[in-house]
Amino acid sequence: MHIRILLAGLAVACSCATAQAGGEHERRLAAELTVIAGDTRRLMTGEAGPLERDGLVKRLNGALSSLPLLLRRTSDDAIPVASIRALVARRDWRGVSAALATLKHRHPFDARQLLVAAPTPEMLSLGASIHQTTCAGCHDVTTGDTLLPAKNLATQLRTMPREEFAARLLLGVHGDRTTRWSNPFSNFELSSLIAHYSK
């Protein structure tokens, strides 16, 4: 009898862990699709300089190389990625955008946990502290046209959809091999950082 209870408890714990991992894979995939779509939008509008456009294309190709794995982790089909890669190679940004819209429809990014309507003074203080200790060194310095510019984060928040900004913070710093950095922050810390940039 005790063994059955123990086994039942283990089964519940394993299924909860699997569901949680699946939820995190889905969240990461949805955030990645949101960021890829945002980069594609920037390429479509031509708002970036020539070097930055080259950097965006490189970043798109890098994201597309890991996208099949993210799709498989969420039990989705990775076949559309090959056609998106072909569209990127042809610089068909409208085609890329349309293909991404289909994937984003299947995997919408829910940013509600990160976008707080009425932040507390504690959140604003925490966000300012995180910015100073972690972000300011790169993002408070003005750069010209570079492959991967570290733009002012408050300005970025004002120039892109809030959900996209939240997805970018959730995924961490893309940068290059020397500056790539996974997100080390909790939802509350990210919410605080976004609140700081929103003020």
Residue pairs with C-beta under 8 A, 6 or more apart in sequence:
22 73
22 74
25 70
25 73
25 74
26 74
26 107
27 109
27 110
27 170
28 70
28 170
28 171
29 67
29 70
29 71
29 73
29 74
29 76
29 107
30 104
30 107
30 108
30 109
30 110
30 167
31 109
31 167
31 170
31 171
32 63
32 66
32 67
32 70
32 167
32 171
33 100
33 103
33 104
33 107
33 109
34 104
34 109
34 163
34 164
34 167
35 63
35 164
35 167
35 168
35 171
35 174
36 60
36 63
36 64
36 67
36 100
37 97
37 100
37 101
37 104
37 164
38 160
38 161
38 164
38 167
38 168
39 56
39 59
39 60
39 63
40 60
40 93
40 96
40 97
40 100
41 97
42 48
42 56
43 53
43 56
43 57
43 60
43 91
43 93
44 93
44 94
44 97
46 53
48 56
48 145
49 144
49 145
50 145
51 145
51 146
51 147
52 145
52 146
52 147
52 148
52 149
54 147
55 146
55 147
55 148
55 149
57 88
57 91
58 147
59 148
59 174
60 88
60 96
61 85
61 88
62 174
64 81
64 84
64 85
64 88
67 78
67 81
67 84
68 78
68 81
69 78
71 77
71 78
71 81
71 103
72 78
74 107
76 106
76 107
80 99
80 102
80 103
83 99
84 96
84 99
84 100
87 95
87 96
87 99
88 96
109 163
109 166
109 167
111 162
111 163
111 166
111 167
113 187
113 191
114 166
114 169
114 170
114 187
114 190
114 191
114 194
115 162
115 163
115 166
115 191
115 194
116 123
116 191
116 194
116 195
119 127
119 191
119 192
119 195
119 198
122 192
123 188
123 191
123 192
123 195
123 196
124 192
124 195
124 196
124 199
126 188
126 189
126 192
126 193
126 196
127 192
127 193
127 194
127 195
127 196
127 197
128 196
130 185
130 189
130 192
130 193
130 196
131 139
131 153
131 193
131 196
131 197
135 153
135 193
138 150
138 179
139 150
139 151
139 152
139 153
140 152
141 150
142 152
143 149
143 150
143 151
147 176
148 174
148 175
148 176
148 179
150 175
150 179
153 197
154 197
156 165
156 168
157 165
157 194
157 197
157 198
162 194
165 194
165 197
166 190
166 194
169 183
169 185
169 190
169 193
169 194
170 183
170 190
171 183
172 180
172 181
172 182
172 183
172 184
173 179
173 180
173 181
174 180
175 181
183 190
185 193
